[in-house]
């Protein structure tokens, strides 16, 4: 899951989770992540998931943005990259995947393995007589 931490701007200190792609970032009410900071255009950025490149950030013309203080038109994002658009600053994070409700399955697998091991020990004991 992708998380964008808003580091500075009017929404500073909040984290936003991307639940679908592409993600549109800007001032527009139609934007997925709406930022009303100075210098942010209606349709400023688009974050997409490309199967070959990974997470790609595309600047929508005529807006400008930077990743890790380097001006970009298009950039492949990595965990921890800093994104600047207008007076807002974001941080791109890949959140660790959560395993929900898998502990029961894991316990069953471990108990099954323990049972197989115990059965093998009993079989070896019986064959050794």
C-alpha atoms as an extended CHARMM CRD file, in Angstrom:
* protein
*
       129  EXT
         1         1  UNK       CA              0.0000000000        0.0000000000        0.0000000000  PROA      1               0.0000000000
         2         2  UNK       CA              1.2370000000        3.4990000000       -0.8280000000  PROA      2               0.0000000000
         3         3  UNK       CA              1.2070000000        6.2320000000        1.7820000000  PROA      3               0.0000000000
         4         4  UNK       CA              1.8460000000        9.9120000000        1.1370000000  PROA      4               0.0000000000
         5         5  UNK       CA              2.8690000000       11.8080000000        4.2540000000  PROA      5               0.0000000000
         6         6  UNK       CA              2.1350000000       15.5170000000        4.0010000000  PROA      6               0.0000000000
         7         7  UNK       CA              5.2330000000       17.1030000000        5.4970000000  PROA      7               0.0000000000
         8         8  UNK       CA              4.4240000000       20.7890000000        4.9720000000  PROA      8               0.0000000000
         9         9  UNK       CA              1.4880000000       22.8720000000        3.8600000000  PROA      9               0.0000000000
        10        10  UNK       CA             -2.0440000000       23.3170000000        5.1420000000  PROA      10              0.0000000000
        11        11  UNK       CA             -2.4830000000       19.5770000000        5.7810000000  PROA      11              0.0000000000
        12        12  UNK       CA              0.9710000000       19.0380000000        7.3410000000  PROA      12              0.0000000000
        13        13  UNK       CA              1.2230000000       16.0890000000        9.6800000000  PROA      13              0.0000000000
        14        14  UNK       CA             -1.3940000000       13.9580000000        7.9530000000  PROA      14              0.0000000000
        15        15  UNK       CA             -0.9170000000       10.7210000000        6.0460000000  PROA      15              0.0000000000
        16        16  UNK       CA             -2.9440000000        9.7980000000        2.9800000000  PROA      16              0.0000000000
        17        17  UNK       CA             -3.3110000000        6.2060000000        1.7250000000  PROA      17              0.0000000000
        18        18  UNK       CA             -3.6020000000        5.4500000000       -1.9830000000  PROA      18              0.0000000000
        19        19  UNK       CA             -6.1850000000        2.7160000000       -2.4480000000  PROA      19              0.0000000000
        20        20  UNK       CA             -6.3480000000        2.7930000000       -6.2710000000  PROA      20              0.0000000000
        21        21  UNK       CA             -4.2900000000        4.0080000000       -9.2180000000  PROA      21              0.0000000000
        22        22  UNK       CA             -3.8550000000        6.3950000000      -10.8950000000  PROA      22              0.0000000000
        23        23  UNK       CA             -3.9420000000        8.9450000000       -8.0650000000  PROA      23              0.0000000000
        24        24  UNK       CA             -4.6040000000       12.5300000000       -9.0720000000  PROA      24              0.0000000000
        25        25  UNK       CA             -3.0800000000       15.1880000000       -6.8400000000  PROA      25              0.0000000000
        26        26  UNK       CA             -4.0490000000       18.8430000000       -7.0380000000  PROA      26              0.0000000000
        27        27  UNK       CA             -6.3820000000       21.6240000000       -6.0110000000  PROA      27              0.0000000000
        28        28  UNK       CA             -9.3950000000       20.4060000000       -8.0240000000  PROA      28              0.0000000000
        29        29  UNK       CA            -12.4010000000       18.9270000000       -6.1970000000  PROA      29              0.0000000000
        30        30  UNK       CA            -12.0180000000       15.9470000000       -8.5510000000  PROA      30              0.0000000000
        31        31  UNK       CA             -8.4770000000       15.2410000000       -7.2530000000  PROA      31              0.0000000000
        32        32  UNK       CA             -7.9730000000       12.1120000000       -5.1650000000  PROA      32              0.0000000000
        33        33  UNK       CA             -5.5710000000       13.9760000000       -2.8730000000  PROA      33              0.0000000000
        34        34  UNK       CA             -6.7340000000       17.5650000000       -2.6620000000  PROA      34              0.0000000000
        35        35  UNK       CA             -4.1330000000       20.1560000000       -1.6170000000  PROA      35              0.0000000000
        36        36  UNK       CA             -5.1140000000       23.8090000000       -1.3710000000  PROA      36              0.0000000000
        37        37  UNK       CA             -1.6170000000       25.1800000000       -0.8760000000  PROA      37              0.0000000000
        38        38  UNK       CA             -0.0730000000       28.0960000000       -2.7580000000  PROA      38              0.0000000000
        39        39  UNK       CA              1.4010000000       27.0660000000       -6.0900000000  PROA      39              0.0000000000
        40        40  UNK       CA             -0.6440000000       23.8710000000       -6.4120000000  PROA      40              0.0000000000
        41        41  UNK       CA             -2.5230000000       23.5990000000       -9.7170000000  PROA      41              0.0000000000
        42        42  UNK       CA             -5.9520000000       22.0320000000      -10.1820000000  PROA      42              0.0000000000
        43        43  UNK       CA             -4.3970000000       18.9590000000      -11.8020000000  PROA      43              0.0000000000
        44        44  UNK       CA             -0.8030000000       19.0550000000      -10.6090000000  PROA      44              0.0000000000
        45        45  UNK       CA              0.4490000000       15.4490000000      -10.4220000000  PROA      45              0.0000000000
        46        46  UNK       CA             -0.6200000000       11.9450000000      -11.3170000000  PROA      46              0.0000000000
        47        47  UNK       CA              0.8130000000        8.9330000000       -9.5090000000  PROA      47              0.0000000000
        48        48  UNK       CA              0.4070000000        5.6730000000      -11.4100000000  PROA      48              0.0000000000
        49        49  UNK       CA              1.5480000000        2.0900000000      -11.0850000000  PROA      49              0.0000000000
        50        50  UNK       CA              3.3990000000        0.7790000000      -14.1350000000  PROA      50              0.0000000000
        51        51  UNK       CA              4.0990000000       -2.9570000000      -14.2840000000  PROA      51              0.0000000000
        52        52  UNK       CA              7.5910000000       -2.4500000000      -15.7100000000  PROA      52              0.0000000000
        53        53  UNK       CA              8.7120000000        0.7460000000      -13.9510000000  PROA      53              0.0000000000
        54        54  UNK       CA              6.8750000000        0.6280000000      -10.6370000000  PROA      54              0.0000000000
        55        55  UNK       CA              5.3890000000        3.8090000000       -9.1760000000  PROA      55              0.0000000000
        56        56  UNK       CA              5.6240000000        6.7000000000      -11.6200000000  PROA      56              0.0000000000
        57        57  UNK       CA              4.9310000000       10.3600000000      -10.8570000000  PROA      57              0.0000000000
        58        58  UNK       CA              3.8490000000       12.4510000000      -13.8660000000  PROA      58              0.0000000000
        59        59  UNK       CA              3.6410000000       16.2510000000      -13.7150000000  PROA      59              0.0000000000
        60        60  UNK       CA              0.6020000000       17.6400000000      -15.5250000000  PROA      60              0.0000000000
        61        61  UNK       CA              1.5990000000       20.5810000000      -17.7390000000  PROA      61              0.0000000000
        62        62  UNK       CA              2.0210000000       23.5350000000      -17.0290000000  PROA      62              0.0000000000
        63        63  UNK       CA              2.6070000000       22.6150000000      -13.3630000000  PROA      63              0.0000000000
        64        64  UNK       CA              6.0850000000       22.0640000000      -11.9390000000  PROA      64              0.0000000000
        65        65  UNK       CA              7.2900000000       19.6520000000       -9.2640000000  PROA      65              0.0000000000
        66        66  UNK       CA             10.4770000000       18.2060000000       -7.8340000000  PROA      66              0.0000000000
        67        67  UNK       CA             11.4780000000       14.8410000000       -6.4180000000  PROA      67              0.0000000000
        68        68  UNK       CA             14.3430000000       14.9480000000       -3.9100000000  PROA      68              0.0000000000
        69        69  UNK       CA             14.9550000000       18.6070000000       -4.9000000000  PROA      69              0.0000000000
        70        70  UNK       CA             15.4200000000       17.6930000000       -8.5890000000  PROA      70              0.0000000000
        71        71  UNK       CA             12.9040000000       19.2530000000      -11.0250000000  PROA      71              0.0000000000
        72        72  UNK       CA             11.0050000000       16.5600000000      -12.9230000000  PROA      72              0.0000000000
        73        73  UNK       CA              8.3990000000       16.0480000000      -15.6140000000  PROA      73              0.0000000000
        74        74  UNK       CA              8.1970000000       12.3190000000      -14.9190000000  PROA      74              0.0000000000
        75        75  UNK       CA              9.9590000000       10.2720000000      -12.2630000000  PROA      75              0.0000000000
        76        76  UNK       CA             10.0610000000        6.7360000000      -10.9140000000  PROA      76              0.0000000000
        77        77  UNK       CA              9.4870000000        6.9000000000       -7.1670000000  PROA      77              0.0000000000
        78        78  UNK       CA             11.3400000000        4.9690000000       -4.4870000000  PROA      78              0.0000000000
        79        79  UNK       CA             10.5160000000        4.4960000000       -0.8420000000  PROA      79              0.0000000000
        80        80  UNK       CA             11.1450000000        7.7050000000        1.1090000000  PROA      80              0.0000000000
        81        81  UNK       CA             11.2910000000       10.0920000000       -1.8730000000  PROA      81              0.0000000000
        82        82  UNK       CA             10.4340000000       13.7330000000       -1.1120000000  PROA      82              0.0000000000
        83        83  UNK       CA              7.9580000000       15.3820000000       -3.4910000000  PROA      83              0.0000000000
        84        84  UNK       CA              7.6090000000       19.1660000000       -3.7550000000  PROA      84              0.0000000000
        85        85  UNK       CA              4.6200000000       20.7940000000       -5.4770000000  PROA      85              0.0000000000
        86        86  UNK       CA              3.9670000000       24.4570000000       -4.8830000000  PROA      86              0.0000000000
        87        87  UNK       CA              4.3850000000       25.1780000000       -1.1810000000  PROA      87              0.0000000000
        88        88  UNK       CA              3.3980000000       21.6010000000       -0.2310000000  PROA      88              0.0000000000
        89        89  UNK       CA              5.9080000000       18.8600000000        0.5380000000  PROA      89              0.0000000000
        90        90  UNK       CA              5.0290000000       15.1590000000        0.5140000000  PROA      90              0.0000000000
        91        91  UNK       CA              6.9450000000       11.9950000000        1.3640000000  PROA      91              0.0000000000
        92        92  UNK       CA              6.3020000000        8.7910000000       -0.6210000000  PROA      92              0.0000000000
        93        93  UNK       CA              6.2370000000        5.5700000000        1.4390000000  PROA      93              0.0000000000
        94        94  UNK       CA              5.5100000000        1.9480000000        0.7000000000  PROA      94              0.0000000000
        95        95  UNK       CA              3.7260000000        0.6500000000        3.7690000000  PROA      95              0.0000000000
        96        96  UNK       CA              4.4010000000       -2.9150000000        4.8400000000  PROA      96              0.0000000000
        97        97  UNK       CA              1.6240000000       -5.2860000000        3.8810000000  PROA      97              0.0000000000
        98        98  UNK       CA             -0.4650000000       -6.5180000000        6.7920000000  PROA      98              0.0000000000
        99        99  UNK       CA             -1.3540000000      -10.1380000000        7.1920000000  PROA      99              0.0000000000
       100       100  UNK       CA             -4.8320000000      -10.1150000000        8.5480000000  PROA      100             0.0000000000
       101       101  UNK       CA             -6.3240000000      -13.2710000000       10.0000000000  PROA      101             0.0000000000
       102       102  UNK       CA             -3.5020000000      -15.5020000000        8.8260000000  PROA      102             0.0000000000
       103       103  UNK       CA             -2.4390000000      -16.5300000000       12.3210000000  PROA      103             0.0000000000
       104       104  UNK       CA             -5.0790000000      -19.2960000000       12.3890000000  PROA      104             0.0000000000
       105       105  UNK       CA             -3.7980000000      -20.7710000000        9.1190000000  PROA      105             0.0000000000
       106       106  UNK       CA             -0.2340000000      -20.5060000000       10.3240000000  PROA      106             0.0000000000
       107       107  UNK       CA             -1.1080000000      -22.2780000000       13.5880000000  PROA      107             0.0000000000
       108       108  UNK       CA             -2.8280000000      -25.0960000000       11.6640000000  PROA      108             0.0000000000
       109       109  UNK       CA              0.2350000000      -25.5430000000        9.4370000000  PROA      109             0.0000000000
       110       110  UNK       CA              2.6020000000      -25.6670000000       12.4340000000  PROA      110             0.0000000000
       111       111  UNK       CA              0.3500000000      -28.1460000000       14.2920000000  PROA      111             0.0000000000
       112       112  UNK       CA              0.1530000000      -30.3200000000       11.1730000000  PROA      112             0.0000000000
       113       113  UNK       CA              3.9350000000      -30.2950000000       10.8140000000  PROA      113             0.0000000000
       114       114  UNK       CA              4.3290000000      -31.1940000000       14.5050000000  PROA      114             0.0000000000
       115       115  UNK       CA              1.8300000000      -34.0620000000       14.0380000000  PROA      115             0.0000000000
       116       116  UNK       CA              3.7090000000      -35.3960000000       10.9980000000  PROA      116             0.0000000000
       117       117  UNK       CA              6.9930000000      -35.2030000000       12.9170000000  PROA      117             0.0000000000
       118       118  UNK       CA              5.4800000000      -37.0530000000       15.8990000000  PROA      118             0.0000000000
       119       119  UNK       CA              4.0330000000      -39.7040000000       13.5840000000  PROA      119             0.0000000000
       120       120  UNK       CA              7.4560000000      -40.2330000000       11.9960000000  PROA      120             0.0000000000
       121       121  UNK       CA              9.0610000000      -40.6420000000       15.4270000000  PROA      121             0.0000000000
       122       122  UNK       CA              6.4120000000      -43.2100000000       16.4180000000  PROA      122             0.0000000000
       123       123  UNK       CA              6.9040000000      -45.0690000000       13.1270000000  PROA      123             0.0000000000
       124       124  UNK       CA             10.6840000000      -45.1460000000       13.5970000000  PROA      124             0.0000000000
       125       125  UNK       CA             10.2180000000      -46.4090000000       17.1460000000  PROA      125             0.0000000000
       126       126  UNK       CA              7.8100000000      -49.1440000000       15.9950000000  PROA      126             0.0000000000
       127       127  UNK       CA             10.1100000000      -50.2170000000       13.1110000000  PROA      127             0.0000000000
       128       128  UNK       CA             13.1200000000      -50.3200000000       15.4600000000  PROA      128             0.0000000000
       129       129  UNK       CA             11.5830000000      -53.0510000000       17.6470000000  PROA      129             0.0000000000
